[in-house]
Amino acid sequence: MKFIWDEYVKDFWVWCKKYKAVYFILGTLMGIYFLSRANHEIYMIIVTQLKAILNIILSDIVFFIFGILVIILMMILLRKSDQEFQRELDEGYPESKFYKSEIEYPIKIYVSEGTEYINGSKLKIRELKFKNMLNSNIEIINGKAEFYNYNERVKIIDFNAKNIRSKKLEIIYKSSLADDNWNWDELYIIIDNIESKEYSNSNFEIRAVSFIRTHFLVLNGYNYIRLGKHRLPYEITWIRDKVRFTIIPLIQCQFKVRVRMGSVFSKNEILTDYIKSYLRIIFFSIVTIGLFAAIGFASYRFFLLIAQVIVELLKTILIIIRMVF
């Protein structure tokens, strides 16, 4: 019976780990419980401060709920955008593209762009490698790879490898396409030095790959929100395109004059349409200004509320530190 109960607890804990919010809340509650058993005084301080934080939230509960709803809505839109982009990427961008050089001596060049699962995430990967086509090991090879796009050099990759067995592959570059935000249509390999028992040479060039790329999705079309050096894991192309090609044209359409002077429309009809257009502009401007003002004020109150909560949490931490030390 105890074994079955332990398995239930283990499964429940694994389930909680999938949902970080639930995991955090349960972990916090368990920490408070064990703390109450170990040190009642610190426990009472934490409970008192939590009550103070709750009172702060309740004092501006409307703005707090507004802020939480806005954050949830933004998260839903960002996830939707990322899912739509990945779907279009999978449908329009082949699972894998493979390019190889026509030259096969002393090395053969391969470039692949395909899908890999890394740490449970599906990523588009670009990989550059070469194969030792000699019948002997390459003792040393160094040089650089130059990628071009429409005759413009977009990437230089230096490489230096040793002891490459005959007919074996050596990866010299591998990166996610989301981070590699550049296109290419030509690749040159400049060999500074290559040494083996069968073949040795220096300072020569291989035009490895050249092709005409059909751009379904331009690789530098990856758009992520960055907070300093950190990047949010949501691609926003879908949101950007919806705003640019659906919402903005819909708004612009409301402000256009609907009729034009000619044999069908009289001057009075044209004048009436102009007046209607200006009234729509005035109405939309008032609504927009009012909406942004309301959102701005509510956001200010929400962030002020969050700042007060953070201050109370810091106070709690400082009090506990003073008691312990």
C-alpha positions as CSV (number, residue, x, y, z in Angstrom):
1,M,0.0,0.0,0.0
2,K,2.8,2.4,0.9
3,F,4.6,1.6,-2.4
4,I,1.4,2.5,-4.4
5,W,1.0,5.7,-2.4
6,D,4.7,6.7,-3.1
7,E,4.1,6.1,-6.8
8,Y,1.0,8.4,-6.7
9,V,3.0,11.1,-5.0
10,K,5.9,10.7,-7.5
11,D,3.5,11.0,-10.5
12,F,1.8,14.0,-9.0
13,W,5.2,15.7,-8.4
14,V,6.3,15.0,-12.0
15,W,3.0,16.5,-13.2
16,C,3.5,19.6,-11.1
17,K,7.0,20.1,-12.6
18,K,5.4,20.4,-16.1
19,Y,3.5,23.5,-14.8
20,K,5.9,26.0,-13.3
21,A,3.3,28.1,-11.7
22,V,1.7,25.2,-9.8
23,Y,5.2,23.8,-9.0
24,F,6.2,27.2,-7.5
25,I,3.0,27.7,-5.5
26,L,3.1,24.2,-4.0
27,G,6.8,24.5,-3.3
28,T,6.2,27.9,-1.5
29,L,3.3,26.4,0.6
30,M,5.4,23.4,1.6
31,G,8.3,25.7,2.4
32,I,6.1,27.9,4.7
33,Y,4.7,24.7,6.3
34,F,8.1,23.3,7.2
35,L,9.3,26.7,8.3
36,S,6.3,27.0,10.7
37,R,7.4,23.7,12.3
38,A,11.1,24.7,12.4
39,N,10.9,28.4,13.5
40,H,7.5,29.7,14.5
41,E,8.8,33.3,14.9
42,I,10.0,33.6,11.3
43,Y,6.8,31.9,10.1
44,M,4.7,34.6,11.8
45,I,6.8,37.3,10.2
46,I,6.2,35.8,6.8
47,V,2.5,35.4,7.4
48,T,2.3,39.1,8.6
49,Q,4.1,40.3,5.5
50,L,1.9,38.1,3.2
51,K,-1.2,39.7,4.8
52,A,0.3,43.2,4.2
53,I,0.9,42.2,0.5
54,L,-2.6,40.9,0.2
55,N,-4.0,44.2,1.6
56,I,-2.0,46.1,-1.0
57,I,-3.4,44.0,-3.8
58,L,-7.0,44.2,-2.5
59,S,-6.7,48.0,-2.2
60,D,-6.3,48.2,-6.0
61,I,-7.8,44.9,-7.0
62,V,-9.4,46.2,-10.2
63,F,-6.0,47.4,-11.6
64,F,-4.4,44.1,-10.4
65,I,-7.0,42.0,-12.2
66,F,-6.6,44.2,-15.3
67,G,-2.8,43.8,-15.3
68,I,-3.1,40.0,-14.9
69,L,-5.6,39.8,-17.7
70,V,-3.4,41.9,-20.0
71,I,-0.4,39.7,-19.2
72,I,-2.4,36.5,-19.9
73,L,-3.8,38.0,-23.2
74,M,-0.3,38.9,-24.3
75,M,1.0,35.4,-23.4
76,I,-1.8,33.8,-25.4
77,L,-1.1,36.1,-28.4
78,L,2.6,35.4,-28.3
79,R,2.1,31.6,-28.1
80,K,-0.4,31.8,-30.9
81,S,2.0,33.8,-33.0
82,D,4.9,31.4,-32.3
83,Q,2.7,28.3,-33.1
84,E,1.4,29.9,-36.4
85,F,4.9,30.8,-37.5
86,Q,6.2,27.3,-36.7
87,R,3.3,25.8,-38.6
88,E,4.0,28.0,-41.7
89,L,7.6,27.2,-41.4
90,D,7.0,23.5,-41.4
91,E,4.6,23.7,-44.3
92,G,6.5,26.1,-46.5
93,Y,10.1,25.3,-45.5
94,P,11.2,21.7,-46.3
95,E,12.2,19.5,-43.4
96,S,15.7,19.4,-44.7
97,K,17.8,20.9,-47.5
98,F,21.1,19.4,-48.4
99,Y,23.8,21.0,-50.6
100,K,27.2,19.4,-51.6
101,S,30.1,20.6,-53.6
102,E,30.9,19.2,-57.1
103,I,34.6,19.2,-56.3
104,E,35.4,16.0,-54.4
105,Y,39.2,16.2,-54.0
106,P,40.8,16.6,-51.5
107,I,37.7,17.3,-49.5
108,K,34.0,17.4,-50.3
109,I,31.8,20.1,-48.7
110,Y,28.3,19.6,-47.3
111,V,25.8,22.2,-46.1
112,S,22.6,21.0,-44.5
113,E,19.6,22.9,-43.2
114,G,17.0,20.7,-41.4
115,T,15.1,19.9,-38.3
116,E,16.5,18.6,-35.1
117,Y,15.1,18.0,-31.6
118,I,17.3,19.6,-29.0
119,N,16.3,19.4,-25.3
120,G,12.8,18.6,-26.3
121,S,12.5,21.6,-28.7
122,K,12.2,21.4,-32.4
123,L,14.8,23.6,-34.0
124,K,15.9,24.4,-37.6
125,I,19.6,23.8,-37.8
126,R,22.3,24.9,-40.3
127,E,25.4,22.7,-40.4
128,L,28.6,23.0,-42.4
129,K,30.9,20.0,-42.7
130,F,33.4,18.4,-45.0
131,K,34.5,14.9,-45.8
132,N,38.1,13.7,-46.2
133,M,38.1,12.2,-49.7
134,L,41.7,11.1,-49.5
135,N,42.9,7.6,-48.9
136,S,45.0,8.8,-45.9
137,N,44.3,10.8,-42.8
138,I,44.4,14.6,-43.0
139,E,46.9,15.5,-40.4
140,I,46.0,19.2,-40.3
141,I,43.7,21.5,-42.3
142,N,42.9,25.1,-41.6
143,G,41.2,27.9,-43.5
144,K,37.9,29.7,-43.7
145,A,34.4,29.4,-45.2
146,E,32.8,32.4,-46.8
147,F,29.1,32.6,-47.4
148,Y,27.7,35.1,-50.0
149,N,24.2,36.3,-50.7
150,Y,23.6,38.2,-53.9
151,N,27.4,38.7,-54.3
152,E,27.6,40.2,-50.8
153,R,29.7,38.3,-48.1
154,V,27.5,37.7,-45.2
155,K,29.4,35.2,-43.0
156,I,33.0,34.1,-42.4
157,I,33.7,30.9,-40.5
158,D,37.3,30.0,-39.5
159,F,38.1,26.4,-39.0
160,N,41.1,24.3,-37.9
161,A,41.0,20.6,-37.6
162,K,43.5,17.8,-37.1
163,N,43.7,14.0,-37.6
164,I,40.7,13.5,-39.8
165,R,40.4,9.9,-40.8
166,S,40.0,8.9,-44.5
167,K,36.4,9.1,-45.8
168,K,35.2,10.6,-42.5
169,L,33.2,13.8,-41.9
170,E,34.2,16.8,-39.8
171,I,31.6,19.3,-38.6
172,I,33.1,22.8,-38.7
173,Y,30.0,24.9,-38.0
174,K,26.5,24.2,-36.5
175,S,23.9,26.7,-35.4
176,S,20.2,27.3,-35.1
177,L,18.6,29.1,-38.0
178,A,16.8,31.3,-35.5
179,D,20.1,32.7,-34.4
180,D,21.8,32.5,-37.8
181,N,19.7,35.4,-39.3
182,W,21.4,35.5,-42.7
183,N,20.7,34.0,-46.2
184,W,23.2,32.6,-48.6
185,D,23.4,31.4,-52.2
186,E,27.2,30.8,-52.6
187,L,29.9,29.2,-50.5
188,Y,33.6,29.4,-51.0
189,I,36.2,27.5,-49.0
190,I,39.7,29.0,-48.7
191,I,42.3,26.5,-47.6
192,D,45.3,28.1,-45.9
193,N,47.0,24.7,-45.4
194,I,46.2,21.0,-45.7
195,E,48.7,18.2,-45.0
196,S,48.5,14.5,-45.4
197,K,50.6,11.6,-46.6
198,E,48.8,11.6,-49.9
199,Y,48.2,15.3,-50.5
200,S,49.6,18.6,-49.3
201,N,48.8,22.1,-50.5
202,S,48.3,25.7,-49.2
203,N,46.6,29.0,-50.2
204,F,43.9,27.7,-52.6
205,E,40.2,28.2,-53.0
206,I,37.2,25.9,-53.6
207,R,34.0,27.2,-54.9
208,A,32.0,24.8,-52.9
209,V,28.3,25.5,-53.5
210,S,26.4,27.9,-55.7
211,F,22.6,27.8,-56.3
212,I,19.5,30.0,-56.7
213,R,17.6,30.1,-53.5
214,T,13.8,30.2,-53.6
215,H,12.7,32.3,-50.5
216,F,9.6,31.0,-48.9
217,L,10.6,32.4,-45.6
218,V,13.6,34.7,-45.4
219,L,15.7,33.5,-42.6
220,N,16.2,36.9,-41.2
221,G,12.4,37.1,-41.0
222,Y,12.7,35.5,-37.5
223,N,11.5,38.2,-35.2
224,Y,11.8,37.8,-31.4
225,I,11.3,40.3,-28.6
226,R,14.6,41.0,-26.8
227,L,15.0,42.2,-23.3
228,G,18.6,43.3,-23.3
229,K,20.7,40.3,-24.1
230,H,17.8,37.9,-23.4
231,R,15.3,36.8,-26.0
232,L,11.7,35.8,-25.3
233,P,11.0,32.3,-26.8
234,Y,8.1,33.6,-29.0
235,E,8.3,34.5,-32.7
236,I,6.1,37.5,-33.4
237,T,6.0,37.5,-37.2
238,W,2.3,36.4,-37.2
239,I,1.3,39.2,-34.8
240,R,3.3,41.8,-36.9
241,D,1.7,40.6,-40.2
242,K,-1.8,40.6,-38.7
243,V,-1.3,44.2,-37.5
244,R,0.4,45.3,-40.8
245,F,-1.9,43.6,-43.3
246,T,-5.2,43.2,-41.5
247,I,-5.8,45.7,-38.7
248,I,-4.1,48.8,-40.2
249,P,-5.7,48.4,-43.7
250,L,-9.1,47.9,-41.9
251,I,-8.6,51.2,-40.0
252,Q,-7.4,53.1,-43.1
253,C,-10.4,51.9,-45.0
254,Q,-12.7,53.6,-42.5
255,F,-11.1,57.0,-43.2
256,K,-11.2,56.9,-47.0
257,V,-13.6,58.9,-49.0
258,R,-16.1,56.4,-50.4
259,V,-17.3,58.2,-53.5
260,R,-15.6,60.1,-56.3
261,M,-16.8,62.9,-58.5
262,G,-18.3,61.8,-61.8
263,S,-21.5,61.3,-63.7
264,V,-23.0,59.2,-60.9
265,F,-22.3,61.3,-57.8
266,S,-23.4,64.8,-57.2
267,K,-21.3,67.5,-55.4
268,N,-23.6,67.2,-52.4
269,E,-23.0,63.4,-52.1
270,I,-19.3,64.0,-52.3
271,L,-19.4,66.7,-49.7
272,T,-21.5,64.5,-47.4
273,D,-19.0,61.6,-47.8
274,Y,-16.1,64.0,-46.9
275,I,-18.0,65.1,-43.8
276,K,-18.6,61.5,-42.8
277,S,-15.0,60.6,-43.3
278,Y,-13.8,63.5,-41.1
279,L,-16.4,62.6,-38.4
280,R,-15.0,59.0,-38.5
281,I,-11.5,60.3,-38.0
282,I,-12.6,62.5,-35.1
283,F,-14.5,59.7,-33.4
284,F,-11.7,57.2,-33.9
285,S,-9.2,59.7,-32.5
286,I,-11.2,60.4,-29.4
287,V,-11.8,56.6,-28.8
288,T,-8.1,55.8,-29.4
289,I,-6.8,58.6,-27.2
290,G,-9.3,57.6,-24.4
291,L,-8.4,53.9,-24.8
292,F,-4.6,54.5,-24.6
293,A,-5.1,56.9,-21.7
294,A,-7.1,54.4,-19.8
295,I,-4.6,51.6,-20.6
296,G,-1.7,53.8,-19.7
297,F,-3.2,54.8,-16.3
298,A,-4.2,51.3,-15.5
299,S,-0.8,50.0,-16.4
300,Y,0.8,52.7,-14.2
301,R,-1.3,51.7,-11.3
302,F,-0.6,48.0,-11.9
303,F,3.2,48.4,-12.0
304,L,3.0,50.7,-9.0
305,L,1.1,47.9,-7.2
306,I,3.8,45.4,-8.3
307,A,6.5,47.7,-7.1
308,Q,4.9,47.9,-3.6
309,V,4.6,44.1,-3.5
310,I,8.3,43.8,-4.4
311,V,9.2,46.3,-1.6
312,E,7.3,44.3,0.9
313,L,9.0,41.1,-0.2
314,L,12.4,42.7,0.2
315,K,11.4,43.9,3.6
316,T,10.5,40.4,4.6
317,I,13.8,39.0,3.3
318,L,15.8,41.7,5.2
319,I,13.9,41.0,8.4
320,I,14.6,37.3,8.2
321,I,18.3,37.9,7.4
322,R,18.6,40.2,10.5
323,M,17.0,37.5,12.6
324,V,19.2,34.7,11.3
325,F,22.5,36.6,11.4
